[in-house]
Amino acid sequence: MAKTRIRVSANFGHNLEANAAFLEENEAPQVFETLLDLVFDRLIPNLESHPRLGRDFLAHAPGSEEGKLLQSRVVKLLQGAE
């Protein structure tokens, strides 16, 4: 079975940076190294092997108008990526 290519958003990178800064400020930079190990050694390989792992966010209707608009934009982006 071929592995699925995993792509991450810019927001994912920003969140990693925020986590790194938070852990550095709280004198726990080693925890960030553990987090990165988990992401790259376990999470990404699991997603590559089992791309349907996790919740289908598009299967649930957003509750707000802003959420509906954002979901519509995500669907359009995904359709263009295939």
Stockholm file with secondary structure:
# STOCKHOLM 1.0

chainA/1-82         MAKTRIRVSANFGHNLEANAAFLEENEAPQVFETLLDLVFDRLIPNLESHPRLGRDFLAHAPGSEEGKLLQSRVVKLLQGAE
#=GR chainA/1-82 SS CCCCCCCCCHHHHHHHHHHHHHHHHTTCHHHHHHHHHHIIIIIHHHHHHCTTCSCCGGGSCCSSHHHHHHHHHHHHHHHHHC
#=GC SS_cons        CCCCCCCCCHHHHHHHHHHHHHHHHTTCHHHHHHHHHHIIIIIHHHHHHCTTCSCCGGGSCCSSHHHHHHHHHHHHHHHHHC
//
